Amino acid sequence: MSHFDRIKPPVDASRRTTLKALGLGATALAFPGLMRSTPVWGIPTDIITKAVPRTGEKLPAIGLGTHMTFDVKPGKPREHLREVMRIFYEGGGRVIDTSPLYGLAEVSIGDYATALDINSELFIADKTWVTGEWLGDDSHAQQQFRRSMERLWRDQIDLMQCHSLVNARTVIQAMQQWKADGQIRYLGASHHLPSYYHLVAPWVEKGTLDFVQVRYSLATRAAEERILPAAMDTGTAVMVNMPFEKARLFKVVKGRPLPDFASEIGCETWAQFFLKWIISHPAVTCAIPATTKPKHQADNIGALKGPLPDKEMRTRMLKHMETIPEFDKVANMPAYPGKSFDGVVKRGSRTPAKAK
Ligand SMILES: NC(=O)c1ccc[n+]([C@@H]2O[C@H](COP(=O)([O-])OP(=O)(O)OC[C@H]3O[C@@H](n4cnc5c(N)ncnc54)[C@H](OP(=O)(O)O)[C@@H]3O)[C@@H](O)[C@H]2O)c1
């Protein structure tokens, strides 16, 4: 019996055509078990889920982000990330967000998900970030989509998002076709900079997207102005990126105890406090925190349990944060305080002389 209520289009019917179109037919048909796309069963019944407005499909309200964290250079230790994914899955997590822009993150996901034998049970949210040879040319989008499928070892991606609205008209049109063909189930667009929300909002207001992904946290609440209300009006699901402000929120509360009232909403840690505030907004479908640490993953996925704050409690949580020095400066602090990453993205951002 499914607790996930997935409403997937009949992928198998178009499977042969889809694989052929992707140039994957021979390989996929020779190894059918490796590229399946079957419904998700068996998430725990006692976790917080939210319905995707367009279909009613229920998703666990905490997902997993992979920017920087899952981009590991070949030859470097990576077992900790497989453990992160295992703990995530066993805690009820299913939604994993990635992008071709995140270096080798897609490869890592495809690898761990296949090794853990959970690939078909995940809700994979990927992205497209391409321009083209000329305006309106979607050949790069098609190429990137094919490569993402190969890296993720999938013949269907649950959600594709136009990353940072890059080349949005052409890319979203291509996604509409992928959706019609059954290669993706939902389409969306993402951004993380509030200064671009005026460009994201019209897409949500027109109801073009199934999902919109934006940054929304106790410290960055600009999405409340147009995007979250429009999402509720148009039945657009909302995925929330940067829920910890790239770890800056932890820097602000370092050494501080949680307020006593946190126990009323079942929060044992600051991570759960930050996450429950986000997912308790009625427009929000899920938040996608990222981590490299199994211990932190256990902490984050713990936010799927217990009560959610109501409107009054959300106000109280915010008021408490506003009493903490430096909270109002979070957006201007350097990202990932005290952390460093060593993957393809980091390598690409070095000056040529230093790149090794
Ligand atoms: N579309 C877009 O424009 C866009 C932009 C940004 C992000 N995103 C997506 O959103 C995801 C999340 O955003 P993000 O990765 O930028 O930042 P984030 O999730 O706000 O923060 C991640 C940082 O928080 C730390 N952390 C996680 N759990 C913790 C815990 N329980 N206790 C203490 N520290 C903890 C992690 O460090 P440790 O490794 O030490 O745990 C990591 O450095 C991304 O991975 C990506 O998938 C999308």
PDBQT file of the ligand as one rigid body, heavy atoms in Angstrom, charges set to zero:
ROOT
HETATM    1  N1  LIG A 401      18.086  27.171  -7.855  1.00  0.00    +0.000 N 
HETATM    2  C1  LIG A 401      18.852  27.966  -7.193  1.00  0.00    +0.000 C 
HETATM    3  O1  LIG A 401      19.070  29.106  -7.571  1.00  0.00    +0.000 OA
HETATM    4  C2  LIG A 401      19.481  27.454  -5.937  1.00  0.00    +0.000 A 
HETATM    5  C3  LIG A 401      20.369  28.269  -5.244  1.00  0.00    +0.000 A 
HETATM    6  C4  LIG A 401      20.894  27.811  -4.086  1.00  0.00    +0.000 A 
HETATM    7  C5  LIG A 401      20.549  26.544  -3.630  1.00  0.00    +0.000 A 
HETATM    8  N2  LIG A 401      19.705  25.736  -4.321  1.00  0.00    +0.000 N 
HETATM    9  C6  LIG A 401      19.336  24.394  -3.835  1.00  0.00    +0.000 C 
HETATM   10  O2  LIG A 401      18.990  24.484  -2.450  1.00  0.00    +0.000 OA
HETATM   11  C7  LIG A 401      19.813  23.615  -1.692  1.00  0.00    +0.000 C 
HETATM   12  C8  LIG A 401      20.033  24.150  -0.294  1.00  0.00    +0.000 C 
HETATM   13  O3  LIG A 401      20.713  25.381  -0.318  1.00  0.00    +0.000 OA
HETATM   14  P1  LIG A 401      22.276  25.527   0.007  1.00  0.00    +0.000 P 
HETATM   15  O4  LIG A 401      22.934  24.206  -0.133  1.00  0.00    +0.000 OA
HETATM   16  O5  LIG A 401      22.776  26.631  -0.809  1.00  0.00    +0.000 OA
HETATM   17  O6  LIG A 401      22.322  25.987   1.522  1.00  0.00    +0.000 OA
HETATM   18  P2  LIG A 401      21.607  25.542   2.914  1.00  0.00    +0.000 P 
HETATM   19  O7  LIG A 401      20.896  24.253   2.762  1.00  0.00    +0.000 OA
HETATM   20  O8  LIG A 401      20.872  26.743   3.390  1.00  0.00    +0.000 OA
HETATM   21  O9  LIG A 401      22.886  25.356   3.848  1.00  0.00    +0.000 OA
HETATM   22  C9  LIG A 401      23.761  24.301   3.692  1.00  0.00    +0.000 C 
HETATM   23  C10 LIG A 401      24.816  24.410   4.776  1.00  0.00    +0.000 C 
HETATM   24  O10 LIG A 401      24.204  24.212   6.065  1.00  0.00    +0.000 OA
HETATM   25  C11 LIG A 401      24.992  23.317   6.842  1.00  0.00    +0.000 C 
HETATM   26  N3  LIG A 401      24.080  22.443   7.599  1.00  0.00    +0.000 N 
HETATM   27  C12 LIG A 401      23.129  21.620   7.098  1.00  0.00    +0.000 A 
HETATM   28  N4  LIG A 401      22.468  20.996   8.080  1.00  0.00    +0.000 NA
HETATM   29  C13 LIG A 401      23.013  21.420   9.245  1.00  0.00    +0.000 A 
HETATM   30  C14 LIG A 401      22.741  21.127  10.605  1.00  0.00    +0.000 A 
HETATM   31  N5  LIG A 401      21.772  20.299  10.964  1.00  0.00    +0.000 N 
HETATM   32  N6  LIG A 401      23.505  21.727  11.562  1.00  0.00    +0.000 NA
HETATM   33  C15 LIG A 401      24.500  22.593  11.209  1.00  0.00    +0.000 A 
HETATM   34  N7  LIG A 401      24.798  22.920   9.926  1.00  0.00    +0.000 NA
HETATM   35  C16 LIG A 401      24.059  22.330   8.945  1.00  0.00    +0.000 A 
HETATM   36  C17 LIG A 401      25.784  22.500   5.849  1.00  0.00    +0.000 C 
HETATM   37  O11 LIG A 401      27.055  22.203   6.406  1.00  0.00    +0.000 OA
HETATM   38  P3  LIG A 401      27.465  20.677   6.782  1.00  0.00    +0.000 P 
HETATM   39  O12 LIG A 401      27.854  20.044   5.508  1.00  0.00    +0.000 OA
HETATM   40  O13 LIG A 401      28.580  20.867   7.752  1.00  0.00    +0.000 OA
HETATM   41  O14 LIG A 401      26.256  20.044   7.402  1.00  0.00    +0.000 OA
HETATM   42  C18 LIG A 401      25.911  23.382   4.608  1.00  0.00    +0.000 C 
HETATM   43  O15 LIG A 401      27.135  24.052   4.586  1.00  0.00    +0.000 OA
HETATM   44  C19 LIG A 401      21.073  23.505  -2.539  1.00  0.00    +0.000 C 
HETATM   45  O16 LIG A 401      21.907  22.452  -2.145  1.00  0.00    +0.000 OA
HETATM   46  C20 LIG A 401      20.482  23.381  -3.896  1.00  0.00    +0.000 C 
HETATM   47  O17 LIG A 401      20.016  22.066  -4.121  1.00  0.00    +0.000 OA
HETATM   48  C21 LIG A 401      19.162  26.190  -5.462  1.00  0.00    +0.000 A 
ENDROOT
TORSDOF 0
